[in-house]
Amino acid sequence: MNSPQLSKKAQKTRDHVLDISLELMKQYGYQNITVRDICSKADISVGTFYAYFPSKTDLFLDIYKKADDYFSETVAVKVSGDNAKERIKDFFRYYARLNEDTGIDLIRVLYNPDNSWFSRKRPMQKLLADIIAAGMARAELKTGLSESEMVDYLFTIARGCCYNWCIHAGKTDLEEQIVKYTDLALQAF
């Protein structure tokens, strides 16, 4: 998340701290690293860390921002398919890949009941709602659910697959499972 008030040098330092933090989280897990570990690896002072991130938890805001940018800038132009159902399945392929790329240790931390970011309407949900709305307008999707309800329904399925992937320590094929269950759900529409 670029901050307009930061100089290029400060933004570079902030990005470096975030990159090191994510690297350490992927390697050791969020719970197993400290701010001091991050600072040591990034070769910065603890004060410098706190100048950019009020807490270790605030690192996640950048993770969400990167995901939002990915869906707004990449997935929105790449998602494809001959109809709404195919576009929805392709959308969730990208969603699965994002989760895999984020890494199982970070996903385990993100998937918890205290994480209010899941309930927010973010660019990925908006993109899915747009795909659904277009499919409804073309009568490719027939359901008694609203766009918003369909988005919640499909994300509940995808998050369940991600949760299952986490409890099986990444030994399931996340993309295959999400597409399979999404396809089964879409057969009802």
BAFI-3210 file (N, C-alpha, C; in Angstrom, 3 decimals, decimal comma, padded with zeros to 6 digits):
// residues 189
n [1|2|3|4|5|6|7|8|9|10|11|12|13|14|15|16|17|18|19|20|21|22|23|24|25|26|27|28|29|30|31|32|33|34|35|36|37|38|39|40|41|42|43|44|45|46|47|48|49|50|51|52|53|54|55|56|57|58|59|60|61|62|63|64|65|66|67|68|69|70|71|72|73|74|75|76|77|78|79|80|81|82|83|84|85|86|87|88|89|90|91|92|93|94|95|96|97|98|99|100|101|102|103|104|105|106|107|108|109|110|111|112|113|114|115|116|117|118|119|120|121|122|123|124|125|126|127|128|129|130|131|132|133|134|135|136|137|138|139|140|141|142|143|144|145|146|147|148|149|150|151|152|153|154|155|156|157|158|159|160|161|162|163|164|165|166|167|168|169|170|171|172|173|174|175|176|177|178|179|180|181|182|183|184|185|186|187|188|189]
n.u [000,856|000,971|001,953|001,091|002,364|004,894|008,377|010,287|012,448|011,639|009,324|010,492|011,932|009,780|008,433|010,445|010,570|008,026|008,218|010,265|008,975|006,800|008,188|009,434|007,110|005,976|007,945|008,269|005,839|003,243|002,722|005,116|007,101|008,655|008,455|011,010|012,467|011,805|012,889|015,606|016,253|015,580|017,372|016,921|015,895|013,811|012,206|012,061|010,532|008,062|007,498|006,455|004,549|002,023|001,634|002,428|000,275|-000,743|000,625|-000,918|-002,825|-001,575|-001,285|-003,934|-004,422|-002,713|-003,939|-006,424|-005,592|-004,562|-006,916|-008,372|-006,686|-005,491|-006,966|-009,505|-009,188|-008,293|-009,949|-011,934|-014,196|-016,892|-019,389|-021,289|-021,028|-018,650|-016,877|-017,088|-016,008|-013,405|-012,656|-012,505|-010,380|-008,253|-008,506|-007,889|-005,199|-004,083|-004,350|-002,719|-000,259|000,060|000,606|000,445|000,861|000,384|-002,238|-003,509|-003,420|-004,934|-007,446|-009,497|-011,918|-011,844|-011,079|-011,990|-011,826|-012,796|-015,506|-015,875|-016,782|-014,908|-012,653|-012,409|-014,812|-016,573|-015,887|-016,665|-019,401|-020,067|-019,607|-021,547|-023,880|-023,863|-024,175|-026,716|-028,217|-028,028|-029,446|-028,042|-027,610|-029,773|-031,548|-032,945|-031,595|-030,016|-027,460|-025,563|-026,125|-025,439|-022,698|-021,808|-022,545|-020,966|-018,392|-018,382|-018,226|-015,726|-014,007|-014,373|-013,131|-010,525|-010,071|-010,206|-007,982|-006,017|-006,292|-005,482|-002,860|-002,017|-001,987|-003,963|-005,277|-005,788|-006,790|-008,064|-010,008|-011,545|-012,590|-014,031|-016,033|-017,234|-018,236|-020,092|-021,884|-022,753|-024,255|-026,748|-027,778]
n.v [-001,153|001,891|004,951|008,254|010,329|009,436|009,535|008,463|006,938|006,294|004,835|002,707|001,548|000,841|-001,016|-002,936|-003,809|-004,942|-006,994|-008,600|-009,293|-010,823|-012,898|-014,073|-014,795|-016,687|-018,610|-019,257|-018,948|-016,813|-016,520|-017,315|-015,459|-012,385|-008,797|-007,928|-010,001|-009,519|-006,959|-007,464|-009,166|-007,463|-005,494|-003,106|-000,664|-001,214|000,957|002,050|000,106|000,458|003,006|002,658|000,622|000,287|-001,996|-005,514|-006,840|-005,004|-005,435|-007,129|-005,534|-004,616|-006,991|-007,540|-005,299|-005,779|-008,073|-006,968|-005,154|-006,997|-008,346|-006,199|-005,119|-007,232|-009,776|-008,865|-008,158|-010,500|-012,688|-015,190|-016,854|-018,585|-018,106|-016,956|-018,843|-020,186|-018,031|-017,419|-019,752|-019,505|-017,124|-018,090|-019,832|-018,060|-016,971|-019,195|-019,579|-017,195|-017,573|-019,850|-018,769|-016,845|-018,398|-021,126|-020,791|-018,054|-017,905|-019,525|-017,859|-015,710|-016,851|-016,725|-016,309|-013,719|-012,022|-009,307|-008,493|-010,332|-009,963|-007,613|-005,710|-006,007|-005,304|-007,860|-009,155|-007,356|-007,599|-010,277|-009,978|-008,322|-010,056|-011,970|-010,363|-009,636|-012,166|-012,811|-010,829|-011,692|-013,978|-016,269|-017,217|-018,525|-017,913|-017,589|-015,951|-012,867|-010,812|-010,159|-012,097|-014,382|-013,921|-014,059|-016,730|-018,206|-017,410|-018,451|-021,166|-021,252|-020,300|-022,294|-024,394|-023,386|-023,372|-026,137|-026,902|-025,740|-027,182|-029,629|-029,268|-028,199|-030,303|-030,954|-030,289|-027,158|-025,374|-027,159|-028,253|-025,993|-025,191|-027,485|-027,658|-025,172|-025,476|-027,535|-026,163|-024,174|-025,617|-025,674|-023,302]
n.w [000,000|-001,116|000,252|-000,187|001,160|001,765|001,067|-001,812|-000,928|001,684|001,090|-000,224|001,881|003,563|001,902|001,753|004,429|004,631|002,673|003,808|006,178|005,224|004,024|006,272|007,703|005,991|006,089|008,858|010,096|011,238|014,030|015,102|014,738|015,654|016,064|016,501|015,248|012,587|012,263|012,687|010,524|008,417|008,816|010,257|012,717|015,634|016,101|013,532|012,259|013,616|012,774|010,298|010,510|012,782|014,335|014,445|013,387|011,608|009,294|007,823|006,624|004,363|002,982|002,328|000,755|-001,391|-002,417|-003,118|-005,111|-006,963|-007,767|-008,821|-010,805|-012,242|-012,292|-013,038|-015,725|-016,852|-016,267|-017,707|-020,001|-021,622|-020,657|-017,780|-015,696|-016,357|-016,218|-013,515|-012,354|-013,373|-012,114|-009,459|-009,743|-009,929|-007,376|-005,778|-006,534|-005,602|-002,828|-002,505|-003,323|-001,352|000,815|003,085|005,874|006,343|005,419|007,272|009,476|008,582|008,235|010,522|013,149|014,197|012,239|010,680|008,081|006,260|006,126|004,848|001,989|-000,667|-003,466|-004,747|-004,142|-005,308|-008,021|-008,491|-007,983|-010,138|-012,300|-011,757|-011,886|-014,590|-015,701|-014,737|-016,020|-018,638|-018,458|-017,858|-015,383|-013,116|-010,374|-007,095|-005,502|-004,554|-006,147|-004,187|-002,222|-003,661|-004,041|-001,353|-000,820|-002,688|-001,900|000,669|000,138|-001,213|000,797|002,657|001,320|001,349|004,099|004,583|003,090|004,651|007,117|006,274|005,879|003,426|001,668|-000,084|-003,370|-003,843|-005,836|-007,618|-005,895|-005,115|-007,617|-008,292|-006,239|-006,580|-009,146|-008,674|-007,019|-008,782|-010,564|-009,540|-010,284]
ca.u [000,000|001,806|001,461|001,532|003,199|006,221|009,357|010,630|013,339|010,826|008,455|011,358|012,184|008,525|008,231|011,457|010,119|006,884|008,721|010,969|007,954|006,065|009,139|009,557|005,822|005,832|008,935|008,145|004,490|003,009|002,827|006,474|008,070|008,426|008,874|012,486|012,954|011,632|013,862|016,940|016,400|015,489|018,468|016,352|015,611|012,421|011,534|011,779|009,375|006,843|007,223|005,697|003,472|001,718|001,759|002,684|-001,003|-000,956|001,214|-001,989|-003,520|-000,883|-001,606|-005,254|-004,294|-002,128|-004,993|-007,389|-004,969|-004,477|-008,230|-008,777|-005,810|-005,103|-008,050|-010,608|-008,948|-007,918|-010,973|-012,532|-015,125|-017,951|-020,627|-021,063|-020,554|-017,229|-016,135|-017,054|-015,010|-012,089|-012,427|-012,069|-009,022|-007,356|-008,620|-007,109|-003,773|-003,690|-004,191|-001,524|000,910|000,182|001,250|-000,466|001,012|-000,340|-003,668|-003,994|-003,602|-006,012|-008,725|-009,892|-013,177|-011,637|-010,637|-013,136|-011,639|-013,583|-016,885|-015,900|-016,965|-013,654|-012,651|-012,645|-016,246|-017,224|-015,668|-017,543|-020,771|-020,228|-019,721|-022,865|-024,903|-023,875|-024,764|-028,164|-028,802|-028,083|-030,204|-027,134|-027,739|-031,169|-031,545|-033,760|-030,677|-029,509|-026,017|-024,858|-026,283|-024,635|-021,286|-021,581|-022,684|-019,793|-017,203|-018,452|-017,706|-014,286|-013,303|-014,404|-012,059|-009,252|-009,958|-009,884|-006,599|-005,184|-006,277|-004,756|-001,472|-001,702|-001,820|-005,019|-005,104|-006,735|-007,456|-008,971|-011,121|-012,414|-013,312|-014,974|-017,170|-017,918|-019,000|-021,251|-022,828|-023,312|-025,232|-028,071|-028,206]
ca.v [000,000|003,072|006,120|009,415|011,210|008,869|009,764|007,217|006,176|005,772|003,797|001,549|000,927|000,222|-002,204|-003,917|-004,366|-005,810|-008,189|-009,426|-009,811|-011,890|-014,007|-014,729|-015,418|-017,895|-019,591|-019,672|-018,753|-015,504|-016,586|-017,676|-014,381|-011,166|-007,565|-007,924|-010,899|-008,800|-005,867|-008,040|-009,650|-006,308|-004,601|-001,820|-000,574|-001,452|002,238|002,187|-000,765|001,088|004,214|002,248|-000,301|000,459|-003,284|-006,632|-007,129|-004,058|-005,974|-007,771|-004,555|-004,595|-008,253|-007,337|-004,294|-006,453|-008,930|-006,087|-004,671|-008,163|-008,580|-005,013|-004,829|-008,421|-010,733|-008,200|-008,161|-011,831|-013,703|-015,481|-017,960|-018,347|-017,722|-016,516|-019,958|-020,394|-016,876|-017,577|-020,797|-018,935|-016,208|-018,837|-020,351|-016,975|-016,884|-020,309|-019,307|-016,134|-018,189|-020,694|-017,876|-016,180|-019,398|-021,744|-020,235|-016,777|-018,179|-020,018|-016,701|-014,890|-017,545|-016,845|-015,590|-012,328|-011,265|-008,568|-008,207|-011,252|-009,499|-006,353|-005,797|-005,557|-005,428|-009,217|-009,417|-006,515|-008,216|-011,444|-009,465|-007,838|-011,245|-012,548|-009,451|-009,780|-013,478|-012,720|-010,000|-012,508|-015,185|-017,422|-017,661|-018,456|-018,171|-016,696|-015,175|-011,604|-010,847|-010,138|-013,415|-015,345|-013,666|-014,646|-018,179|-018,758|-017,202|-019,409|-022,424|-021,105|-020,204|-023,641|-025,143|-022,873|-023,877|-027,559|-026,941|-025,427|-028,253|-030,757|-028,802|-027,934|-031,554|-031,056|-029,375|-026,095|-024,884|-028,216|-028,390|-024,813|-025,233|-028,609|-027,305|-024,048|-026,051|-028,230|-025,141|-023,473|-026,481|-025,333|-022,017]
ca.w [000,000|-001,212|000,970|-000,943|001,953|001,943|000,004|-002,513|-000,058|002,782|000,530|-000,491|003,189|003,994|001,069|002,165|005,710|004,330|001,979|004,802|007,090|004,541|003,868|007,581|008,044|005,165|006,526|010,259|010,602|011,838|015,491|015,518|014,519|016,430|015,402|016,569|014,187|011,324|012,247|012,543|009,147|007,516|009,189|010,656|014,146|016,010|015,896|012,104|011,984|014,128|012,003|009,117|010,884|014,203|015,014|013,541|012,735|010,515|008,073|007,071|005,794|003,079|002,311|001,742|-000,296|-002,556|-002,971|-003,765|-006,353|-007,854|-008,368|-009,589|-011,939|-013,001|-012,499|-013,747|-017,172|-017,317|-016,057|-019,004|-020,124|-022,602|-019,979|-016,398|-014,860|-016,670|-015,684|-012,052|-012,041|-013,639|-011,005|-008,281|-010,007|-009,501|-005,919|-005,222|-006,764|-004,669|-001,514|-002,550|-003,378|-000,052|001,673|004,047|007,223|006,407|005,252|008,572|010,356|008,039|008,397|011,920|013,349|014,591|011,085|010,146|006,655|005,454|005,989|004,104|000,541|-001,237|-004,928|-005,259|-004,051|-006,304|-009,327|-008,585|-008,101|-011,515|-013,157|-011,471|-012,409|-016,054|-015,985|-014,476|-017,072|-019,854|-018,093|-017,747|-013,998|-012,679|-008,942|-006,283|-004,673|-005,096|-006,438|-002,905|-001,596|-004,437|-003,708|-000,028|-000,969|-003,376|-001,063|001,774|-000,414|-001,471|002,083|003,233|000,647|001,878|005,465|004,446|002,618|005,818|008,126|005,689|005,716|002,030|000,915|-001,093|-004,489|-003,531|-007,046|-008,091|-004,961|-005,221|-008,894|-008,214|-005,397|-007,218|-010,250|-008,102|-006,552|-009,927|-011,233|-008,989|-010,840]
c.u [000,906|001,151|001,983|002,469|004,623|007,117|009,641|011,511|012,545|009,910|009,265|011,659|010,941|008,257|009,206|011,042|008,954|007,345|009,421|009,960|007,206|006,939|009,265|008,262|005,618|006,757|008,654|006,732|004,388|003,253|004,262|007,522|007,672|008,829|010,402|013,101|012,905|012,702|015,278|017,195|016,390|016,606|017,965|016,157|014,128|011,612|011,169|010,576|008,091|006,525|006,351|004,476|003,202|001,827|002,071|001,418|-001,250|-000,286|000,131|-002,777|-002,891|-001,150|-002,965|-005,207|-003,716|-003,153|-006,030|-006,850|-004,902|-005,827|-008,672|-007,990|-005,500|-006,296|-009,181|-010,424|-008,635|-009,011|-011,715|-013,472|-016,238|-019,262|-020,292|-020,513|-019,079|-016,372|-016,030|-016,026|-013,595|-011,697|-011,881|-010,757|-007,992|-007,358|-007,790|-005,613|-003,264|-003,449|-002,953|-000,259|001,138|000,858|000,341|-000,341|000,288|-001,840|-004,252|-004,249|-004,788|-007,385|-009,001|-011,114|-013,017|-011,242|-011,834|-013,010|-012,448|-014,985|-016,984|-016,112|-015,738|-013,677|-012,897|-014,132|-017,013|-017,072|-016,579|-018,999|-021,046|-020,396|-021,109|-023,976|-025,007|-024,496|-026,257|-028,853|-028,940|-028,830|-029,333|-027,161|-029,186|-031,213|-032,506|-032,903|-030,322|-028,027|-025,214|-024,948|-025,473|-023,145|-020,969|-021,595|-021,419|-018,512|-017,211|-017,892|-016,189|-013,491|-013,306|-013,325|-010,691|-009,019|-009,564|-008,432|-005,642|-005,137|-005,613|-003,329|-001,069|-001,570|-002,953|-004,713|-006,174|-007,497|-008,469|-010,210|-012,082|-013,232|-014,367|-016,226|-017,936|-018,791|-020,242|-022,314|-023,512|-024,321|-026,641|-028,617|-028,334]
c.v [001,221|004,231|007,353|010,318|010,664|009,234|008,428|006,336|005,541|004,652|002,533|000,808|000,197|-001,069|-003,315|-004,604|-005,329|-007,097|-009,142|-010,063|-010,982|-013,121|-014,791|-015,429|-016,708|-018,998|-020,135|-019,583|-017,437|-015,514|-016,784|-016,607|-013,167|-009,948|-007,488|-008,840|-010,196|-007,712|-006,371|-008,460|-008,481|-005,293|-003,176|-001,820|-000,877|-000,172|002,469|001,328|-000,043|002,415|003,889|001,385|-000,153|-000,839|-004,353|-006,979|-006,218|-004,485|-006,595|-006,794|-004,494|-005,882|-008,110|-006,333|-004,928|-007,371|-008,089|-005,582|-005,788|-008,397|-007,413|-004,865|-006,041|-009,309|-010,104|-008,226|-009,553|-012,883|-013,912|-016,675|-017,573|-017,898|-017,396|-017,640|-020,233|-019,253|-016,960|-018,633|-020,277|-017,947|-016,973|-019,588|-019,313|-016,835|-017,988|-020,044|-018,215|-016,714|-019,074|-019,845|-017,155|-017,115|-019,859|-021,144|-018,895|-016,992|-018,691|-018,869|-015,862|-015,519|-017,767|-015,968|-014,124|-011,433|-010,589|-008,288|-009,141|-010,730|-008,195|-006,626|-005,156|-005,753|-006,851|-009,569|-008,593|-007,113|-009,430|-011,003|-008,965|-009,002|-011,869|-011,675|-009,569|-011,117|-013,500|-011,922|-010,766|-013,828|-016,445|-018,008|-017,461|-018,871|-017,209|-015,822|-013,858|-011,784|-010,984|-011,495|-014,477|-015,171|-014,311|-016,176|-018,789|-018,551|-018,124|-020,756|-022,332|-021,034|-021,540|-024,519|-024,700|-023,374|-025,354|-027,745|-026,693|-026,593|-029,522|-030,365|-028,639|-029,164|-031,800|-030,065|-028,299|-025,633|-025,913|-028,319|-027,198|-024,855|-026,342|-028,214|-026,104|-024,561|-026,784|-027,220|-024,459|-024,311|-026,210|-024,034|-022,099]
c.w [000,000|-000,496|000,276|-000,160|002,160|000,766|-000,671|-001,638|001,085|002,282|000,245|000,814|003,676|003,217|001,444|003,476|005,471|003,652|002,944|005,751|006,467|004,349|005,179|007,985|007,263|005,673|007,919|010,829|011,357|013,345|015,972|015,235|015,341|015,589|015,411|015,505|012,834|011,200|012,040|011,093|008,152|007,750|009,430|012,168|014,390|015,801|014,433|011,719|012,381|013,443|010,781|009,442|012,381|015,017|013,975|012,757|011,542|009,213|007,194|006,212|004,408|002,292|001,620|000,602|-001,558|-003,216|-003,710|-005,105|-007,393|-008,541|-009,234|-010,882|-012,808|-013,319|-013,307|-015,259|-017,718|-017,184|-017,376|-018,925|-021,072|-021,970|-018,523|-015,528|-015,107|-016,126|-014,157|-011,659|-012,291|-012,550|-009,796|-008,502|-009,557|-007,981|-005,255|-005,366|-005,827|-003,277|-001,466|-002,537|-002,052|000,940|002,792|005,446|007,362|006,275|006,560|009,539|009,887|008,276|009,872|012,149|013,756|013,418|010,419|008,653|005,766|005,212|005,202|002,622|-000,105|-002,757|-005,445|-005,197|-005,093|-007,694|-009,504|-008,733|-009,515|-012,490|-012,995|-012,065|-013,931|-016,452|-015,754|-015,583|-018,382|-019,630|-018,111|-016,344|-013,586|-011,224|-008,252|-005,385|-005,351|-005,433|-005,148|-002,204|-002,335|-004,142|-002,357|-000,093|-001,574|-002,576|000,151|001,328|-000,594|-000,172|002,802|002,617|001,159|003,300|005,439|004,009|003,791|006,803|007,597|005,299|004,255|001,163|-000,085|-002,208|-004,357|-004,764|-007,558|-007,195|-005,051|-006,511|-008,869|-007,418|-005,942|-008,359|-009,738|-007,646|-007,736|-010,708|-010,740|-009,600|-012,350]
res [m|n|s|p|q|l|s|k|k|a|q|k|t|r|d|h|v|l|d|i|s|l|e|l|m|k|q|y|g|y|q|n|i|t|v|r|d|i|c|s|k|a|d|i|s|v|g|t|f|y|a|y|f|p|s|k|t|d|l|f|l|d|i|y|k|k|a|d|d|y|f|s|e|t|v|a|v|k|v|s|g|d|n|a|k|e|r|i|k|d|f|f|r|y|y|a|r|l|n|e|d|t|g|i|d|l|i|r|v|l|y|n|p|d|n|s|w|f|s|r|k|r|p|m|q|k|l|l|a|d|i|i|a|a|g|m|a|r|a|e|l|k|t|g|l|s|e|s|e|m|v|d|y|l|f|t|i|a|r|g|c|c|y|n|w|c|i|h|a|g|k|t|d|l|e|e|q|i|v|k|y|t|d|l|a|l|q|a|f]
***
